[in-house]
Amino acid sequence: MDAHNGVVDVTGEAVKIDYQANIRSLRRYGSGIPYWEARYIYSYNELQTATAQQDAFYQYFKKQFQVKDYLDLEGNYNYAFILLFDLLENYKLHTNTRLLEQSIFELAANYPKTKAYALSALSLVLEEQQDWAAIDRIRDFQLHLSTDRSLKLGNRFRKKLMLNDYDVELLNKIWYPDNSFCEIEFCLRETVKLFLLVTEAIDRKYLKEGATTEVEFNTLADLITHKQLGTGINNYNYKYTMLSAIGDIYTFLFKNVENAVRQAYGHARKLNTDVNYNDEEIDALYKEKVVDKLGGILPVWISRIEAPDEQANIKLNALNTTRWRSAFQSICEKHAGNAPAFYQAVLELARLNSQNPSVEMIYFEASKSIAKADKLTALDLFVNYVFTDMQSAVFDNRQMNKTVQKSLFATDEQFNDFRDIINKLIASKDLQAALTTVRTIYLPKRKKMILNQEAISQINERHAGTVELLNKYLADEEPEPPMPVPVTASTAPHQADIVLPLQSNTLQTSIYEASLGLSATQVAVLNMFKKSNFTLAAAEVDAFAKANSVFKNHLTDSINEICYELLDDVLIEEDEEHYIINQQYYNNILAK
């Protein structure tokens, strides 16, 4: 009989470890996963703090796990960590290490965030049993885990880059780069190519010094291994700690190479490459044998990478919502004074940002930029902005500022005509019709008059004699020029402050700079940051976004877009499972 309704069936038989069999496709749970705010789980008893709904789902999740039906937890990893401790509690009853090993491998493979904790806990159990063969299998299992769940890095690129055996083996030492940047095939490929160039250059540098990379890195790895294991060293843990240290060294190199590629491709977020073993001897040797060698090589070889292709640019723009700004600045400089070329370049830039949740900002900024130089192009771009904004998750409905309005509309009639075009666009969603109509804004307006022919005939008959006499007098005189009419405040055409009458969700009063035009939802989440010392868990932001019917990424990206012009940097940064605001930046967006 098993504990907690039995996570694994206890048969007492040894289980053969099949690494690929551990990995399955996650099944989406149709009824929706009960949200469970992320926090540290220290024991199986944490389940007692769950709601009835969360507990019921966990029991179902565990039951399906037993039959190898793995559910997609949609980020609710508390369930997976509860299951980890459930597995360990079961082991105390059945004491079958092979069954525990199999279940832990299945958990780590299908729910990667548990991997480090799960394999560490399993290692402790196996060390107590002195089951060194099983500890060997843990290391093998770790090497088999990869992001695409089938290949290691070297194996994946063997044919694509025509790699030799040495390069394949070298790449296979690296922990697979599991991040959104390397999920872009082009970016990963260029990083791999640059990594191989850099390691070859390091090899040559060591050879000139009468040494080899292998010997120097092994020396460093040996020091790390002895420092970490201390007096508890034996053949088994030395071997695998040493291999792990070597893998970490090459992974450090790969991360630095990846950061260089990220910077070259305008990808804002960088990987953490700090080296700190809390040991002066290790840190000094690491700097001497790895960091200093890399520093003189990487800047030389970065120029060898290829520029991103179209698909890579589209995906990079989706990950970096403000990446378009540098390209837009180049467009402004290149096409100054050439409105048609400017317009086409902006359309192309928007196309490359088709997956960017803030794509509408390209049209908005472009409209402002060209307003003084070409009114029609500015109106066309603003129409594109409104249409694209309507397609987004939240209709931001940004307004033209008064300076732009006054440069575009000389009369109230022109403004009213444009307002009507925008309102019709919102109602019909017919972009082409709006672009066609906007071309008529500045055309002269002629009033259609209907003459009463009968009345004209009667007047002609009544004044026929007078007209004939006047014609005789006027025939010999030069016409006098009309008297000029001075323009005064009473005779000048009046233009009111122009505000497009679109629905707006902007707060009327706020502690933040009014010109930012932050919405109520945006203000609310900023207030949450302030109350939480400017750091919020990703799960908190996600819950807030869901409660306000917006997407989490769109919410944070929209705030960053709004504040970018003022700060010249992003306000909200993502750091693993948290969102962070720089307090100085926050102070800069407060109302003065």
TIKOLNU-846200 format. One record per residue (C-alpha): residue in three letters; x, y, z. Coordinates in nm, 3 decimals, always signed. Layout:
BEGIN
   type         u         v         w
    ALA         X         Y         Z
...
This chain:
BEGIN
   type         u         v         w
    MET    +0.000    +0.000    +0.000
    ASP    +0.141    +0.341    -0.088
    ALA    +0.151    +0.670    +0.099
    HIS    -0.061    +0.973    +0.007
    ASN    -0.265    +0.762    -0.235
    GLY    +0.061    +0.635    -0.389
    VAL    +0.274    +0.840    -0.626
    VAL    +0.438    +0.527    -0.767
    ASP    +0.326    +0.167    -0.767
    VAL    +0.554    -0.034    -0.538
    THR    +0.651    -0.360    -0.704
    GLY    +0.991    -0.413    -0.550
    GLU    +1.139    -0.467    -0.894
    ALA    +1.431    -0.274    -1.036
    VAL    +1.338    -0.010    -1.292
    LYS    +1.544    +0.032    -1.607
    ILE    +1.618    +0.400    -1.672
    ASP    +1.524    +0.505    -2.025
    TYR    +1.612    +0.876    -2.050
    GLN    +1.408    +0.955    -2.359
    ALA    +1.106    +0.770    -2.220
    ASN    +1.102    +1.014    -1.927
    ILE    +1.020    +1.305    -2.157
    ARG    +0.665    +1.345    -2.281
    SER    +0.457    +1.622    -2.436
    LEU    +0.271    +1.819    -2.173
    ARG    -0.107    +1.801    -2.200
    ARG    -0.311    +2.117    -2.158
    TYR    -0.565    +2.093    -1.878
    GLY    -0.900    +2.192    -2.027
    SER    -1.066    +2.333    -1.715
    GLY    -0.786    +2.578    -1.639
    ILE    -0.519    +2.534    -1.370
    PRO    -0.625    +2.681    -1.031
    TYR    -0.384    +2.970    -0.983
    TRP    -0.140    +2.923    -0.693
    GLU    +0.084    +3.219    -0.618
    ALA    +0.448    +3.115    -0.654
    ARG    +0.642    +3.076    -0.329
    TYR    +0.905    +2.851    -0.178
    ILE    +0.778    +2.502    -0.098
    TYR    +0.968    +2.337    +0.187
    SER    +0.770    +2.019    +0.251
    TYR    +0.468    +1.813    +0.155
    ASN    +0.284    +1.977    +0.444
    GLU    +0.265    +2.300    +0.241
    LEU    -0.034    +2.138    +0.070
    GLN    -0.231    +2.208    +0.388
    THR    -0.222    +2.581    +0.302
    ALA    -0.382    +2.520    -0.038
    THR    -0.745    +2.598    -0.112
    ALA    -0.992    +2.316    -0.165
    GLN    -0.976    +2.383    -0.540
    GLN    -0.595    +2.375    -0.544
    ASP    -0.587    +2.056    -0.337
    ALA    -0.837    +1.885    -0.566
    PHE    -0.634    +1.975    -0.873
    TYR    -0.313    +1.851    -0.708
    GLN    -0.469    +1.511    -0.642
    TYR    -0.570    +1.491    -1.009
    PHE    -0.225    +1.610    -1.123
    LYS    -0.056    +1.344    -0.906
    LYS    -0.288    +1.070    -1.032
    GLN    -0.211    +1.160    -1.395
    PHE    +0.161    +1.176    -1.320
    GLN    +0.143    +0.815    -1.200
    VAL    +0.018    +0.703    -1.542
    LYS    +0.271    +0.924    -1.727
    ASP    +0.009    +1.177    -1.837
    TYR    +0.199    +1.500    -1.770
    LEU    -0.010    +1.818    -1.743
    ASP    +0.100    +2.165    -1.848
    LEU    +0.098    +2.358    -1.519
    GLU    +0.100    +2.695    -1.701
    GLY    +0.363    +2.834    -1.462
    ASN    +0.194    +2.710    -1.141
    TYR    +0.505    +2.522    -1.026
    ASN    +0.391    +2.490    -0.663
    TYR    +0.209    +2.173    -0.769
    ALA    +0.531    +2.021    -0.908
    PHE    +0.731    +2.103    -0.595
    ILE    +0.459    +1.954    -0.372
    LEU    +0.484    +1.641    -0.586
    LEU    +0.862    +1.633    -0.532
    PHE    +0.818    +1.619    -0.155
    ASP    +0.534    +1.371    -0.200
    LEU    +0.773    +1.140    -0.386
    LEU    +1.030    +1.171    -0.106
    GLU    +0.766    +1.095    +0.160
    ASN    +0.660    +0.785    -0.033
    TYR    +1.018    +0.665    -0.046
    LYS    +1.031    +0.654    +0.335
    LEU    +0.758    +0.389    +0.317
    HIS    +0.862    +0.176    +0.020
    THR    +1.244    +0.240    +0.038
    ASN    +1.285    +0.137    -0.326
    THR    +1.558    +0.367    -0.459
    ARG    +1.505    +0.261    -0.821
    LEU    +1.138    +0.361    -0.808
    LEU    +1.229    +0.693    -0.649
    GLU    +1.498    +0.746    -0.911
    GLN    +1.258    +0.682    -1.199
    SER    +0.991    +0.915    -1.055
    ILE    +1.244    +1.194    -0.985
    PHE    +1.381    +1.168    -1.339
    GLU    +1.028    +1.194    -1.480
    LEU    +0.956    +1.499    -1.265
    ALA    +1.283    +1.677    -1.350
    ALA    +1.253    +1.606    -1.723
    ASN    +0.897    +1.729    -1.761
    TYR    +0.899    +2.013    -1.506
    PRO    +1.252    +2.160    -1.547
    LYS    +1.225    +2.416    -1.267
    THR    +1.228    +2.129    -1.017
    LYS    +1.539    +1.972    -1.174
    ALA    +1.808    +2.118    -0.949
    TYR    +1.614    +2.054    -0.628
    ALA    +1.486    +1.712    -0.733
    LEU    +1.825    +1.574    -0.842
    SER    +1.994    +1.721    -0.535
    ALA    +1.741    +1.551    -0.305
    LEU    +1.782    +1.223    -0.495
    SER    +2.161    +1.249    -0.467
    LEU    +2.138    +1.278    -0.088
    VAL    +1.924    +0.965    -0.070
    LEU    +2.162    +0.771    -0.295
    GLU    +2.471    +0.886    -0.105
    GLU    +2.317    +0.760    +0.218
    GLN    +2.269    +0.424    +0.044
    GLN    +2.621    +0.450    -0.109
    ASP    +2.462    +0.368    -0.444
    TRP    +2.742    +0.512    -0.659
    ALA    +2.611    +0.354    -0.978
    ALA    +2.283    +0.541    -0.934
    ILE    +2.475    +0.864    -0.875
    ASP    +2.649    +0.799    -1.207
    ARG    +2.307    +0.776    -1.370
    ILE    +2.210    +1.119    -1.232
    ARG    +2.503    +1.277    -1.412
    ASP    +2.417    +1.090    -1.732
    PHE    +2.056    +1.201    -1.699
    GLN    +2.160    +1.566    -1.660
    LEU    +2.363    +1.542    -1.979
    HIS    +2.062    +1.401    -2.164
    LEU    +1.832    +1.687    -2.066
    SER    +1.818    +1.965    -2.324
    THR    +1.578    +2.240    -2.424
    ASP    +1.457    +2.075    -2.742
    ARG    +1.427    +1.750    -2.542
    SER    +1.617    +1.540    -2.791
    LEU    +1.964    +1.671    -2.882
    LYS    +2.264    +1.823    -2.711
    LEU    +2.406    +2.142    -2.860
    GLY    +2.687    +1.977    -3.054
    ASN    +2.467    +1.701    -3.191
    ARG    +2.207    +1.954    -3.298
    PHE    +2.449    +2.156    -3.510
    ARG    +2.675    +1.877    -3.636
    LYS    +2.515    +1.866    -3.982
    LYS    +2.389    +2.225    -3.997
    LEU    +2.738    +2.371    -3.944
    MET    +2.935    +2.066    -4.070
    LEU    +3.115    +2.032    -3.737
    ASN    +3.402    +1.795    -3.670
    ASP    +3.401    +1.552    -3.378
    TYR    +3.608    +1.782    -3.156
    ASP    +3.364    +2.074    -3.198
    VAL    +3.066    +1.847    -3.133
    GLU    +3.223    +1.715    -2.814
    LEU    +3.311    +2.067    -2.703
    LEU    +2.959    +2.198    -2.757
    ASN    +2.810    +1.897    -2.581
    LYS    +2.992    +2.003    -2.262
    ILE    +2.782    +2.320    -2.243
    TRP    +2.461    +2.337    -2.046
    TYR    +2.196    +2.390    -2.313
    PRO    +2.106    +2.762    -2.336
    ASP    +1.744    +2.765    -2.223
    ASN    +1.630    +3.122    -2.290
    SER    +1.411    +3.318    -2.531
    PHE    +1.707    +3.463    -2.725
    CYS    +1.850    +3.120    -2.807
    GLU    +1.505    +2.990    -2.893
    ILE    +1.551    +3.198    -3.209
    GLU    +1.731    +2.952    -3.436
    PHE    +1.931    +3.222    -3.617
    CYS    +2.058    +3.376    -3.292
    LEU    +2.160    +3.040    -3.146
    ARG    +2.337    +2.940    -3.467
    GLU    +2.540    +3.263    -3.480
    THR    +2.626    +3.230    -3.110
    VAL    +2.751    +2.875    -3.165
    LYS    +2.961    +2.983    -3.464
    LEU    +3.115    +3.272    -3.268
    PHE    +3.177    +3.047    -2.966
    LEU    +3.378    +2.805    -3.181
    LEU    +3.582    +3.091    -3.328
    VAL    +3.653    +3.228    -2.980
    THR    +3.756    +2.891    -2.833
    GLU    +3.986    +2.830    -3.130
    ALA    +4.145    +3.171    -3.066
    ILE    +4.191    +3.084    -2.696
    ASP    +4.356    +2.755    -2.803
    ARG    +4.601    +2.945    -3.023
    LYS    +4.675    +3.193    -2.747
    TYR    +4.763    +2.915    -2.501
    LEU    +4.977    +2.737    -2.761
    LYS    +5.183    +3.054    -2.808
    GLU    +5.243    +3.047    -2.431
    GLY    +5.355    +2.684    -2.446
    ALA    +5.037    +2.552    -2.284
    THR    +4.703    +2.403    -2.389
    THR    +4.348    +2.504    -2.311
    GLU    +4.265    +2.155    -2.187
    VAL    +4.545    +2.148    -1.929
    GLU    +4.480    +2.504    -1.808
    PHE    +4.104    +2.455    -1.773
    ASN    +4.155    +2.118    -1.602
    THR    +4.386    +2.285    -1.351
    LEU    +4.115    +2.537    -1.270
    ALA    +3.845    +2.269    -1.253
    ASP    +4.061    +2.057    -1.021
    LEU    +4.101    +2.349    -0.780
    ILE    +3.724    +2.412    -0.783
    THR    +3.655    +2.042    -0.721
    HIS    +3.892    +2.011    -0.424
    LYS    +3.762    +2.333    -0.269
    GLN    +3.400    +2.225    -0.301
    LEU    +3.441    +1.867    -0.183
    GLY    +3.694    +1.931    +0.091
    THR    +3.784    +1.618    +0.288
    GLY    +3.483    +1.420    +0.159
    ILE    +3.645    +1.349    -0.175
    ASN    +3.626    +1.004    -0.338
    ASN    +3.659    +0.863    -0.688
    TYR    +3.291    +0.899    -0.765
    ASN    +3.217    +1.252    -0.650
    TYR    +3.556    +1.380    -0.773
    LYS    +3.489    +1.254    -1.125
    TYR    +3.151    +1.418    -1.159
    THR    +3.231    +1.739    -0.974
    MET    +3.534    +1.776    -1.201
    LEU    +3.323    +1.721    -1.514
    SER    +3.066    +1.965    -1.387
    ALA    +3.333    +2.231    -1.321
    ILE    +3.474    +2.192    -1.675
    GLY    +3.121    +2.220    -1.816
    ASP    +3.070    +2.536    -1.610
    ILE    +3.388    +2.694    -1.750
    TYR    +3.279    +2.638    -2.111
    THR    +2.926    +2.747    -2.026
    PHE    +3.074    +3.070    -1.883
    LEU    +3.253    +3.127    -2.215
    PHE    +2.934    +3.056    -2.408
    LYS    +2.733    +3.302    -2.196
    ASN    +2.985    +3.580    -2.263
    VAL    +2.976    +3.504    -2.633
    GLU    +2.596    +3.505    -2.625
    ASN    +2.596    +3.844    -2.449
    ALA    +2.816    +3.985    -2.725
    VAL    +2.573    +3.857    -2.990
    ARG    +2.278    +3.994    -2.791
    GLN    +2.438    +4.338    -2.783
    ALA    +2.517    +4.329    -3.154
    TYR    +2.155    +4.237    -3.231
    GLY    +2.003    +4.504    -3.005
    HIS    +1.868    +4.256    -2.750
    ALA    +1.836    +4.452    -2.428
    ARG    +1.861    +4.183    -2.160
    LYS    +2.201    +4.033    -2.081
    LEU    +2.291    +3.709    -1.902
    ASN    +2.457    +3.720    -1.563
    THR    +2.822    +3.621    -1.612
    ASP    +2.958    +3.704    -1.267
    VAL    +3.221    +3.463    -1.135
    ASN    +3.215    +3.437    -0.761
    TYR    +3.296    +3.114    -0.580
    ASN    +3.344    +3.307    -0.254
    ASP    +3.702    +3.186    -0.265
    GLU    +3.984    +3.427    -0.349
    GLU    +4.211    +3.157    -0.488
    ILE    +3.946    +3.023    -0.729
    ASP    +3.836    +3.372    -0.836
    ALA    +4.195    +3.478    -0.907
    LEU    +4.275    +3.164    -1.109
    TYR    +3.945    +3.194    -1.300
    LYS    +4.033    +3.550    -1.396
    GLU    +4.383    +3.452    -1.507
    LYS    +4.296    +3.144    -1.712
    VAL    +3.953    +3.233    -1.853
    VAL    +3.832    +3.592    -1.807
    ASP    +4.150    +3.771    -1.916
    LYS    +4.198    +3.543    -2.215
    LEU    +3.841    +3.600    -2.330
    GLY    +3.855    +3.978    -2.285
    GLY    +4.123    +4.023    -2.550
    ILE    +3.961    +3.790    -2.804
    LEU    +3.584    +3.843    -2.807
    PRO    +3.582    +4.208    -2.933
    VAL    +3.800    +4.102    -3.228
    TRP    +3.572    +3.823    -3.351
    ILE    +3.226    +3.971    -3.291
    SER    +3.231    +4.133    -3.636
    ARG    +3.222    +3.785    -3.793
    ILE    +2.858    +3.719    -3.707
    GLU    +2.591    +3.771    -3.973
    ALA    +2.322    +4.037    -3.950
    PRO    +1.981    +3.899    -3.841
    ASP    +1.760    +3.779    -4.124
    GLU    +1.397    +3.886    -4.158
    GLN    +1.247    +3.616    -3.937
    ALA    +1.509    +3.672    -3.668
    ASN    +1.439    +4.046    -3.672
    ILE    +1.067    +3.985    -3.633
    LYS    +1.125    +3.758    -3.333
    LEU    +1.384    +3.989    -3.177
    ASN    +1.144    +4.282    -3.209
    ALA    +0.877    +4.076    -3.035
    LEU    +1.114    +4.014    -2.742
    ASN    +1.241    +4.374    -2.728
    THR    +0.948    +4.612    -2.760
    THR    +1.170    +4.923    -2.791
    ARG    +1.428    +4.772    -3.029
    TRP    +1.262    +4.953    -3.320
    ARG    +1.373    +5.294    -3.191
    SER    +1.729    +5.271    -3.323
    ALA    +1.602    +5.165    -3.666
    PHE    +1.345    +5.446    -3.658
    GLN    +1.617    +5.701    -3.579
    SER    +1.811    +5.580    -3.882
    ILE    +1.499    +5.621    -4.098
    CYS    +1.453    +5.980    -3.977
    GLU    +1.814    +6.065    -4.062
    LYS    +1.822    +5.882    -4.395
    HIS    +1.491    +6.007    -4.535
    ALA    +1.478    +6.363    -4.401
    GLY    +1.300    +6.574    -4.664
    ASN    +1.173    +6.271    -4.859
    ALA    +0.823    +6.200    -4.727
    PRO    +0.732    +5.912    -4.964
    ALA    +1.054    +5.724    -4.881
    PHE    +1.003    +5.797    -4.510
    TYR    +0.648    +5.659    -4.523
    GLN    +0.750    +5.338    -4.700
    ALA    +1.039    +5.284    -4.460
    VAL    +0.806    +5.323    -4.162
    LEU    +0.563    +5.070    -4.313
    GLU    +0.850    +4.823    -4.356
    LEU    +0.969    +4.880    -3.999
    ALA    +0.616    +4.817    -3.874
    ARG    +0.600    +4.494    -4.076
    LEU    +0.919    +4.374    -3.907
    ASN    +0.748    +4.451    -3.575
    SER    +0.427    +4.266    -3.659
    GLN    +0.467    +4.047    -3.347
    ASN    +0.569    +4.338    -3.126
    PRO    +0.280    +4.423    -2.887
    SER    +0.380    +4.791    -2.913
    VAL    +0.397    +4.812    -3.292
    GLU    +0.141    +5.096    -3.299
    MET    +0.398    +5.326    -3.134
    ILE    +0.604    +5.321    -3.453
    TYR    +0.321    +5.490    -3.644
    PHE    +0.250    +5.730    -3.359
    GLU    +0.609    +5.850    -3.329
    ALA    +0.648    +5.865    -3.708
    SER    +0.338    +6.083    -3.737
    LYS    +0.479    +6.329    -3.483
    SER    +0.821    +6.327    -3.647
    ILE    +0.704    +6.428    -3.995
    ALA    +0.412    +6.657    -3.901
    LYS    +0.596    +6.981    -3.980
    ALA    +0.757    +6.851    -4.299
    ASP    +0.458    +6.679    -4.465
    LYS    +0.106    +6.709    -4.329
    LEU    -0.059    +6.443    -4.546
    THR    +0.204    +6.183    -4.459
    ALA    +0.161    +6.266    -4.090
    LEU    -0.216    +6.214    -4.118
    ASP    -0.168    +5.886    -4.306
    LEU    +0.061    +5.760    -4.032
    PHE    -0.178    +5.866    -3.757
    VAL    -0.459    +5.677    -3.932
    ASN    -0.231    +5.372    -3.940
    TYR    -0.162    +5.424    -3.569
    VAL    -0.531    +5.425    -3.476
    PHE    -0.603    +5.119    -3.691
    THR    -0.308    +4.922    -3.547
    ASP    -0.389    +5.032    -3.193
    MET    -0.739    +4.889    -3.236
    GLN    -0.586    +4.549    -3.318
    SER    -0.384    +4.538    -2.995
    ALA    -0.496    +4.384    -2.666
    VAL    -0.560    +4.730    -2.517
    PHE    -0.676    +5.035    -2.715
    ASP    -0.438    +5.298    -2.575
    ASN    -0.599    +5.576    -2.779
    ARG    -0.311    +5.823    -2.760
    GLN    -0.397    +6.179    -2.860
    MET    -0.203    +6.417    -3.081
    ASN    -0.039    +6.684    -2.872
    LYS    -0.150    +7.044    -2.934
    THR    +0.171    +7.142    -3.112
    VAL    +0.121    +6.868    -3.370
    GLN    -0.249    +6.949    -3.406
    LYS    -0.183    +7.314    -3.476
    SER    +0.080    +7.231    -3.735
    LEU    -0.162    +6.994    -3.915
    PHE    -0.493    +7.181    -3.905
    ALA    -0.525    +7.545    -4.012
    THR    -0.901    +7.557    -3.950
    ASP    -1.161    +7.393    -3.733
    GLU    -1.316    +7.252    -4.050
    GLN    -1.002    +7.055    -4.132
    PHE    -0.985    +6.917    -3.782
    ASN    -1.355    +6.824    -3.782
    ASP    -1.313    +6.643    -4.113
    PHE    -1.021    +6.443    -3.972
    ARG    -1.212    +6.364    -3.655
    ASP    -1.496    +6.226    -3.866
    ILE    -1.251    +6.008    -4.061
    ILE    -1.109    +5.863    -3.738
    ASN    -1.454    +5.794    -3.594
    LYS    -1.560    +5.619    -3.914
    LEU    -1.239    +5.415    -3.906
    ILE    -1.311    +5.303    -3.550
    ALA    -1.663    +5.202    -3.648
    SER    -1.583    +5.035    -3.982
    LYS    -1.221    +4.920    -3.931
    ASP    -1.171    +4.998    -4.301
    LEU    -0.814    +5.127    -4.318
    GLN    -0.804    +5.176    -4.694
    ALA    -1.121    +5.386    -4.693
    ALA    -0.978    +5.609    -4.420
    LEU    -0.648    +5.654    -4.606
    THR    -0.835    +5.744    -4.924
    THR    -1.061    +5.998    -4.752
    VAL    -0.779    +6.164    -4.560
    ARG    -0.627    +6.278    -4.892
    THR    -0.916    +6.525    -4.928
    ILE    -0.854    +6.707    -4.598
    TYR    -0.657    +6.993    -4.752
    LEU    -0.847    +7.027    -5.081
    PRO    -1.041    +7.355    -5.126
    LYS    -1.405    +7.320    -5.027
    ARG    -1.659    +7.468    -5.276
    LYS    -2.016    +7.528    -5.169
    LYS    -2.281    +7.417    -5.415
    MET    -2.530    +7.697    -5.494
    ILE    -2.870    +7.660    -5.666
    LEU    -2.984    +7.975    -5.855
    ASN    -3.348    +8.077    -5.896
    GLN    -3.365    +8.150    -6.268
    GLU    -3.716    +8.300    -6.254
    ALA    -3.614    +8.555    -5.988
    ILE    -3.306    +8.649    -6.189
    SER    -3.519    +8.716    -6.499
    GLN    -3.759    +8.940    -6.306
    ILE    -3.473    +9.148    -6.162
    ASN    -3.311    +9.182    -6.503
    GLU    -3.636    +9.319    -6.652
    ARG    -3.693    +9.559    -6.358
    HIS    -3.343    +9.715    -6.373
    ALA    -3.265    +9.684    -6.744
    GLY    -3.253   +10.063    -6.797
    THR    -3.035   +10.129    -6.494
    VAL    -2.785    +9.864    -6.593
    GLU    -2.753   +10.003    -6.945
    LEU    -2.684   +10.356    -6.812
    LEU    -2.421   +10.233    -6.563
    ASN    -2.244   +10.037    -6.833
    LYS    -2.197   +10.356    -7.034
    TYR    -2.040   +10.537    -6.735
    LEU    -1.811   +10.248    -6.635
    ALA    -1.683   +10.176    -6.983
    ASP    -1.444   +10.477    -6.969
    GLU    -1.317   +10.429    -6.607
    GLU    -1.036   +10.213    -6.461
    PRO    -1.155    +9.980    -6.187
    GLU    -1.035   +10.073    -5.836
    PRO    -0.857    +9.808    -5.630
    PRO    -1.054    +9.674    -5.336
    MET    -0.982    +9.826    -4.996
    PRO    -0.779    +9.593    -4.778
    VAL    -0.959    +9.459    -4.474
    PRO    -0.734    +9.456    -4.165
    VAL    -0.721    +9.124    -3.979
    THR    -0.826    +9.167    -3.617
    ALA    -0.906    +8.932    -3.334
    SER    -1.270    +8.949    -3.438
    THR    -1.211    +8.876    -3.807
    ALA    -0.930    +8.613    -3.780
    PRO    -1.042    +8.252    -3.822
    HIS    -1.091    +8.092    -3.480
    GLN    -0.928    +7.761    -3.394
    ALA    -1.019    +7.592    -3.068
    ASP    -0.789    +7.354    -2.882
    ILE    -0.819    +7.028    -3.073
    VAL    -0.888    +6.707    -2.888
    LEU    -0.992    +6.398    -3.078
    PRO    -1.315    +6.283    -2.912
    LEU    -1.208    +5.921    -2.871
    GLN    -1.269    +5.724    -2.556
    SER    -0.981    +5.761    -2.315
    ASN    -0.888    +5.556    -2.012
    THR    -0.642    +5.814    -1.881
    LEU    -0.669    +5.922    -1.520
    GLN    -0.755    +6.286    -1.471
    THR    -0.550    +6.319    -1.152
    SER    -0.237    +6.123    -1.073
    ILE    +0.087    +6.143    -0.875
    TYR    +0.267    +6.075    -1.204
    GLU    +0.374    +6.317    -1.475
    ALA    +0.053    +6.418    -1.656
    SER    +0.217    +6.428    -1.998
    LEU    +0.275    +6.052    -1.977
    GLY    -0.100    +5.988    -2.002
    LEU    -0.090    +5.674    -1.787
    SER    -0.411    +5.474    -1.770
    ALA    -0.584    +5.377    -1.447
    THR    -0.455    +5.020    -1.481
    GLN    -0.099    +5.138    -1.542
    VAL    -0.112    +5.373    -1.243
    ALA    -0.248    +5.094    -1.023
    VAL    +0.036    +4.855    -1.104
    LEU    +0.296    +5.131    -1.051
    ASN    +0.143    +5.194    -0.709
    MET    +0.181    +4.821    -0.637
    PHE    +0.551    +4.847    -0.716
    LYS    +0.589    +5.142    -0.479
    LYS    +0.416    +4.956    -0.194
    SER    +0.635    +4.648    -0.253
    ASN    +0.968    +4.834    -0.244
    PHE    +0.978    +4.842    -0.627
    THR    +0.992    +4.463    -0.672
    LEU    +0.697    +4.239    -0.764
    ALA    +0.687    +3.867    -0.825
    ALA    +0.597    +3.779    -1.183
    ALA    +0.302    +3.583    -1.045
    GLU    +0.168    +3.897    -0.872
    VAL    +0.186    +4.099    -1.193
    ASP    +0.025    +3.813    -1.383
    ALA    -0.261    +3.791    -1.133
    PHE    -0.314    +4.168    -1.145
    ALA    -0.313    +4.163    -1.526
    LYS    -0.569    +3.882    -1.539
    ALA    -0.792    +4.063    -1.291
    ASN    -0.785    +4.370    -1.516
    SER    -0.835    +4.172    -1.841
    VAL    -0.496    +4.262    -1.990
    PHE    -0.190    +4.060    -2.082
    LYS    +0.100    +4.081    -1.836
    ASN    +0.365    +4.150    -2.101
    HIS    +0.150    +4.411    -2.274
    LEU    +0.093    +4.588    -1.942
    THR    +0.464    +4.616    -1.857
    ASP    +0.568    +4.687    -2.216
    SER    +0.309    +4.964    -2.255
    ILE    +0.439    +5.137    -1.940
    ASN    +0.796    +5.106    -2.068
    GLU    +0.691    +5.253    -2.404
    ILE    +0.520    +5.550    -2.241
    CYS    +0.812    +5.627    -2.009
    TYR    +1.093    +5.559    -2.256
    GLU    +1.103    +5.908    -2.405
    LEU    +1.132    +6.062    -2.059
    LEU    +1.382    +5.812    -1.914
    ASP    +1.568    +5.701    -2.229
    ASP    +1.558    +5.353    -2.078
    VAL    +1.306    +5.090    -1.972
    LEU    +1.132    +5.153    -1.640
    ILE    +1.028    +4.795    -1.556
    GLU    +1.289    +4.521    -1.593
    GLU    +1.229    +4.147    -1.574
    ASP    +1.469    +3.949    -1.356
    GLU    +1.394    +3.575    -1.370
    GLU    +1.070    +3.545    -1.167
    HIS    +1.042    +3.911    -1.061
    TYR    +0.981    +4.254    -1.207
    ILE    +1.197    +4.539    -1.076
    ILE    +1.177    +4.919    -1.104
    ASN    +1.482    +5.140    -1.056
    GLN    +1.376    +5.378    -0.779
    GLN    +1.553    +5.674    -0.940
    TYR    +1.363    +5.614    -1.263
    TYR    +1.041    +5.594    -1.063
    ASN    +1.111    +5.931    -0.903
    ASN    +1.169    +6.080    -1.247
    ILE    +0.815    +5.996    -1.363
    LEU    +0.647    +6.156    -1.062
    ALA    +0.461    +6.483    -1.114
    LYS    +0.683    +6.778    -1.035
